[in-house]
């Protein structure tokens, strides 16, 4: 019972920290408070004897798909590959190209943005898209003197809907899929139709929600973005493309996904360092992407792993899984994961639900339903995912207010119907 109290209190404090004191300032240094709160919770778990350092060390060196270090390496490697391209201006150039062709006004711009973000999310991740596109939309809307809210909502919903499609689209997908030994292609074969269903429903509802705001004409043409370092861009695109293809066939190659991603990053670093040495210039884009990588995920995920281990060792997870049972798994686990993500954030929720699914023998349907809930839960409330926390922080820096009630309105109008569509189609896919 003590482990459950500590974990619940930690998750509650994490939510409060995100809402009321998102940054901890030490002199001129500001750090995110959410991972500090979780780290303190993990330390308390250890001090209270709910798990021990030996068990944690053993779990971190075990050669299993659920090893949190492998998951961290995979996610961070894919993020570095994507952020490197963003440092060169690749994603902004793509967005600029799409927006320059929005001559039909705000309506066409809205749909172009949604489809552009959806397509790019398939090849990167929701977090990378949020970091790359949100500032661009803020600047564009300010220059064009138009309301940025419809475009920001479209970007956020698209990124966190289409991130369901591929294993690499979200850290939660990576954790859940690797926990149950599901390879890249197998995951895609089940997830693609629920993703399309959720994407179609969310686009329709977004349009109905914002159609009046999009009726005014669009007078401004966006600036053309030119990429100066085309050689480095070619190297970066090649590495991301080859890495994605190899991830897709990793099961047939007998290689683990984390190793493929890590080797791709190592190769990228080598190529870019050689190019920079030949030019006698510092690899600024490489240094920039290293600074922007979400390193705070390391203490956050490892701390949540410690707390989940305590819940498993003390029998709490097994008790919850037994209580849930194995009937109506798609509806039950999809709905509960969606709601739980907005209580404890989607990453710790996925860690907890992964263990619960294993103890209840709920099957793969529960795993896929949990993945859907972990993605779509991101746009129900601001604390549903790290993407929401980052998004809200960027908007705050640009002076754009998108408070809790606005977020909840978006969630009720869009996230719940999209969840229902995705779970319904998932049920049909699993029956085939």
C-alpha positions in Angstrom: 0.0 0.0 0.0 2.9 2.4 0.8 4.2 2.1 -2.8 0.8 2.9 -4.2 0.5 6.0 -2.0 4.0 7.3 -3.0 3.3 6.7 -6.7 -0.1 8.4 -6.5 1.2 11.4 -4.6 4.1 11.7 -7.0 1.8 11.7 -10.1 -0.5 14.2 -8.4 2.4 16.5 -7.6 3.7 16.1 -11.1 0.4 17.3 -12.6 0.4 20.3 -10.1 3.9 21.2 -11.0 3.1 21.3 -14.7 0.0 23.5 -14.1 1.4 25.8 -11.4 5.2 25.7 -11.3 6.5 24.2 -14.6 10.1 25.6 -14.1 12.5 25.4 -11.2 15.0 28.3 -11.3 18.5 28.1 -9.8 20.2 31.4 -10.5 20.1 31.8 -14.3 19.4 28.1 -14.9 15.8 26.9 -15.4 14.9 23.2 -15.5 11.5 21.5 -16.0 9.9 20.6 -12.7 7.9 17.5 -13.7 10.9 15.2 -14.0 12.4 16.5 -10.7 9.2 15.6 -8.9 9.2 12.1 -10.4 12.9 11.7 -9.5 12.1 12.6 -5.9 9.3 10.0 -5.9 11.6 7.3 -7.1 14.2 8.2 -4.4 11.4 7.9 -1.8 10.5 4.5 -3.2 14.1 3.3 -2.6 14.4 4.9 0.8 11.2 3.2 2.0 12.4 -0.2 0.8 9.7 -0.7 -1.8 12.4 -1.9 -4.2 16.2 -2.1 -4.1 19.1 -0.8 -6.1 20.2 -4.4 -7.0 16.9 -5.2 -8.6 17.0 -1.9 -10.6 20.5 -2.5 -11.7 19.7 -6.0 -12.9 16.7 -4.8 -14.8 18.8 -2.1 -16.6 21.3 -4.6 -17.9 18.9 -7.4 -18.8 18.8 -8.2 -22.5 15.1 -7.9 -22.8 12.9 -5.7 -25.2 11.4 -3.9 -22.2 14.8 -2.7 -21.0 14.2 1.1 -20.4 17.8 2.0 -21.6 17.1 0.4 -25.0 13.8 2.3 -25.3 15.5 5.6 -24.4 18.3 5.0 -26.9 15.8 4.3 -29.7 13.6 7.3 -28.9 16.5 9.8 -28.4 18.3 8.5 -31.5 15.3 9.0 -33.7 14.7 12.5 -32.1 18.4 13.5 -32.8 18.0 12.4 -36.5 14.9 14.5 -36.9 16.0 17.5 -34.9 19.3 17.7 -36.9 17.2 18.1 -40.0 15.1 20.8 -38.3 18.4 22.6 -37.3 19.2 22.8 -41.0 15.7 24.2 -41.7 14.3 21.1 -43.5 10.9 21.0 -41.8 10.4 24.7 -42.0 11.2 24.6 -45.7 8.7 21.9 -46.2 6.1 23.9 -44.3 7.0 27.0 -46.2 6.5 25.1 -49.5 3.1 23.9 -48.4 2.0 27.2 -47.1 3.0 29.1 -50.2 0.5 27.1 -52.1 -2.4 28.0 -49.8 -3.7 30.7 -52.2 -7.3 29.7 -51.6 -7.2 31.5 -48.2 -7.3 30.2 -44.6 -9.5 27.2 -45.4 -7.0 25.7 -47.8 -4.1 26.7 -45.5 -5.8 24.9 -42.6 -6.1 21.6 -44.6 -2.6 21.9 -46.0 -1.2 22.3 -42.5 -3.1 19.3 -41.2 -2.0 17.1 -44.0 1.6 18.3 -43.9 1.9 17.7 -40.2 0.3 14.3 -40.5 2.7 13.2 -43.2 5.8 14.5 -41.4 4.7 12.9 -38.1 4.7 9.5 -39.9 8.4 9.8 -40.5 9.5 11.5 -37.3 7.5 11.7 -34.0 4.9 13.8 -32.4 7.4 15.5 -30.1 9.7 16.6 -33.0 6.8 18.0 -34.9 5.5 20.0 -31.9 9.0 21.4 -31.3 9.5 22.3 -35.0 6.1 23.5 -36.2 4.7 25.4 -33.2 7.1 28.4 -33.2 6.6 28.6 -37.0 2.8 28.8 -36.7 3.1 31.4 -34.0 5.4 33.6 -36.1 3.3 33.1 -39.3 0.0 33.9 -37.6 1.5 37.1 -36.1 2.8 38.3 -39.4 -0.4 37.4 -41.2 -2.6 39.0 -38.4 -4.7 35.9 -38.2 -5.9 33.9 -35.2 -3.3 31.2 -34.6 -5.6 28.9 -32.5 -7.2 26.9 -35.4 -3.8 26.1 -36.8 -2.1 25.3 -33.5 -5.0 23.0 -32.7 -4.8 21.3 -36.1 -1.0 20.9 -35.7 -1.3 19.4 -32.2 -4.2 17.1 -33.0 -2.6 15.9 -36.3 0.8 15.2 -34.6 -0.8 13.2 -31.8 -3.2 11.3 -34.0 -0.9 10.2 -36.8 1.9 9.3 -34.3 -0.2 6.2 -33.6 0.7 4.7 -37.0 4.4 3.8 -36.5 6.3 2.4 -33.5 8.7 5.4 -33.7 5.9 7.9 -33.6 5.7 8.2 -29.8 7.8 7.0 -26.9 4.7 5.1 -25.6 4.4 3.2 -28.8 8.0 2.2 -28.5 7.6 1.0 -24.9 4.4 -1.0 -25.5 5.5 -2.6 -28.7 8.9 -3.6 -27.5 7.4 -4.9 -24.2 5.5 -7.5 -26.2 8.0 -8.2 -28.9 6.0 -6.6 -31.7 8.1 -5.6 -34.7 7.8 -2.5 -36.9 5.7 -4.1 -39.7 3.4 -6.0 -37.4 2.6 -2.9 -35.4 1.9 -0.9 -38.6 -0.4 -3.6 -40.0 -2.7 -3.3 -37.0 -2.4 0.4 -36.2 -2.7 2.0 -39.6 -6.5 1.6 -40.1 -7.4 2.9 -36.5 -5.0 5.8 -37.2 -6.8 6.7 -40.5 -10.2 6.5 -38.8 -9.1 8.7 -35.9 -7.4 11.1 -38.3 -10.5 11.4 -40.5 -12.8 12.0 -37.6 -10.4 14.5 -35.9 -10.0 16.5 -39.2 -13.8 16.7 -39.7 -14.4 17.8 -36.1 -11.6 20.4 -36.2 -13.1 21.8 -39.3 -16.6 22.1 -37.8 -15.1 23.6 -34.6 -13.1 26.3 -36.4 -14.8 26.9 -39.8 -16.1 30.3 -38.8 -12.7 31.6 -37.7 -11.3 30.4 -41.1 -13.7 32.4 -43.2 -11.6 35.6 -43.4 -9.2 36.0 -46.3 -5.5 35.3 -46.1 -3.5 38.2 -47.5 0.1 37.3 -46.6 2.4 35.0 -48.6 4.9 33.2 -46.3 8.5 33.8 -46.9 10.5 31.3 -48.9 12.9 29.3 -46.7 16.2 28.4 -48.4 18.5 25.7 -47.0 22.1 26.8 -47.2 23.9 23.6 -46.3 22.4 21.2 -48.9 25.2 18.6 -48.5 24.5 18.2 -44.8 20.8 18.1 -45.5 21.3 15.3 -48.0 23.3 13.3 -45.5 20.6 13.9 -42.8 17.7 12.9 -45.0 19.6 9.8 -46.2 20.3 8.7 -42.7 16.7 9.2 -41.5 15.3 7.5 -44.6 17.7 4.5 -44.4 17.1 4.2 -40.6 13.3 4.2 -41.1 13.5 1.5 -43.8 15.8 -0.7 -41.7 13.5 -0.3 -38.7 10.7 -1.6 -40.9 12.7 -4.7 -41.8 14.5 -5.1 -38.5 12.7 -8.3 -37.6 13.8 -9.9 -40.8 17.4 -8.7 -40.3 17.5 -10.1 -36.8 18.6 -6.7 -35.5 17.1 -4.8 -32.6 15.5 -1.4 -33.4 17.5 0.5 -30.7 20.8 -0.7 -32.2 19.8 0.4 -35.7 18.8 3.8 -34.5 22.0 4.2 -32.4 24.2 3.2 -35.4 22.4 5.6 -37.6 23.1 8.5 -35.2 26.7 7.4 -34.9 27.1 7.3 -38.7 25.4 10.8 -39.0 27.8 12.2 -36.4 30.8 10.8 -38.2 29.8 12.1 -41.7 28.9 15.6 -40.4 32.2 15.8 -38.4 34.2 14.9 -41.5 32.3 17.5 -43.6 32.8 20.1 -41.0 36.5 19.2 -40.7 37.0 19.6 -44.4 35.2 23.0 -44.3 37.2 23.9 -41.2 34.0 25.0 -39.5 32.2 23.8 -36.3 29.3 21.4 -36.8 26.7 23.9 -35.6 23.6 22.0 -36.6 24.9 18.9 -34.9 25.7 20.9 -31.7 22.3 22.5 -31.9 20.4 19.2 -32.2 22.3 17.8 -29.2 21.2 20.8 -27.1 17.6 20.5 -28.2 17.2 16.7 -27.7 14.8 15.9 -24.8 17.4 14.7 -22.3 15.0 15.3 -19.5 13.3 12.1 -20.6 16.2 10.1 -19.2 15.6 10.8 -15.5 11.8 10.9 -16.0 11.5 7.5 -17.7 14.0 5.8 -15.4 12.3 7.2 -12.3 8.9 6.0 -13.6 10.5 2.6 -14.3 11.6 2.5 -10.6 8.1 3.2 -9.3 6.6 0.7 -11.7 9.1 -1.9 -10.5 7.9 -1.2 -6.9 4.3 -1.7 -7.9 5.1 -5.0 -9.6 7.3 -6.3 -6.8 4.7 -5.5 -4.1 1.8 -7.1 -6.1 -0.1 -3.9 -6.7 0.0 -4.2 -10.5 -1.1 -7.8 -10.5 -4.1 -6.9 -8.3 -5.2 -4.1 -10.6 -4.8 -6.3 -13.7 -6.8 -9.1 -12.1 -9.5 -6.6 -11.2 -9.8 -5.4 -14.8 -10.0 -8.9 -16.2 -9.7 -9.9 -19.8 -13.2 -9.2 -21.2 -13.9 -6.2 -23.4 -10.2 -5.5 -23.6 -10.2 -3.0 -26.5 -12.9 -0.8 -25.0 -11.8 -1.1 -21.4 -8.1 -0.7 -21.9 -8.5 2.0 -24.5 -10.8 4.1 -22.4 -8.9 3.6 -19.1 -5.5 4.4 -20.7 -6.9 7.5 -22.3 -8.2 8.8 -19.0 -5.2 7.6 -17.0 -2.8 9.4 -19.3 -4.5 12.6 -18.2 -4.0 11.8 -14.6 -0.4 10.5 -14.6 0.9 11.5 -18.1 1.0 9.0 -21.0 4.5 7.7 -20.5 4.1 6.5 -16.9 0.6 5.3 -17.8 2.1 3.1 -20.6 4.7 1.7 -18.2 2.0 0.8 -15.7 -0.5 -0.6 -18.2 2.1 -2.7 -19.9 2.7 -4.5 -16.6 -1.1 -4.8 -16.0 -1.7 -6.3 -19.4 0.9 -8.9 -18.7 -0.6 -9.9 -15.4 -4.2 -10.0 -16.6 -3.4 -12.0 -19.9 -5.6 -9.4 -21.7 -3.8 -10.0 -25.0 -2.6 -7.9 -27.9 -5.9 -6.1 -28.2 -5.3 -4.5 -24.9 -1.8 -3.4 -25.9 -2.9 -1.7 -29.1 -5.9 -0.1 -27.3 -3.5 1.3 -24.7 -1.2 2.7 -27.5 -4.3 4.4 -29.0 -5.2 5.9 -25.6 -1.7 7.0 -24.9 -1.6 9.0 -28.2 -5.1 10.5 -28.3 -5.0 11.3 -24.6 -2.4 13.9 -25.5 -5.1 16.3 -26.7 -7.6 15.8 -23.9 -5.8 17.9 -21.2 -2.4 19.6 -21.1 -0.9 17.0 -18.8 -1.8 14.0 -21.0 1.6 13.9 -22.7 5.0 15.5 -22.8 4.0 16.9 -26.2 1.3 18.9 -24.4 3.6 20.2 -21.8 6.1 21.3 -24.5 3.4 22.8 -26.6 1.9 24.9 -23.8 5.3 26.1 -22.8 6.0 27.3 -26.4 2.7 29.1 -26.6 3.3 30.8 -23.3 6.7 32.1 -24.6 4.9 33.6 -27.6 2.2 35.2 -25.5 -0.6 32.9 -26.7 -3.2 31.8 -24.1 -4.5 28.3 -24.5 -5.6 27.4 -21.0 -6.9 24.3 -19.3 -10.5 24.9 -20.2 -9.7 25.5 -23.9 -7.7 22.4 -23.9 -10.5 20.4 -22.3 -13.0 21.8 -24.9 -10.8 20.6 -27.7 -10.5 17.2 -26.0 -14.3 16.8 -25.5 -15.1 17.9 -29.0 -12.3 16.1 -30.9 -10.3 13.6 -28.7 -13.3 11.5 -27.4 -14.9 11.0 -30.9 -11.5 10.2 -32.4 -10.9 7.6 -29.6 -14.3 6.0 -30.2 -13.5 5.8 -34.0 -10.0 4.3 -33.4 -11.1 1.7 -30.9 -14.1 0.7 -33.1 -11.9 0.1 -36.1 -9.2 -1.6 -34.0 -11.9 -4.1 -32.8 -12.8 -4.8 -36.4 -9.2 -5.2 -37.4 -8.5 -7.7 -34.6 -11.6 -9.7 -35.7 -10.4 -10.2 -39.2 
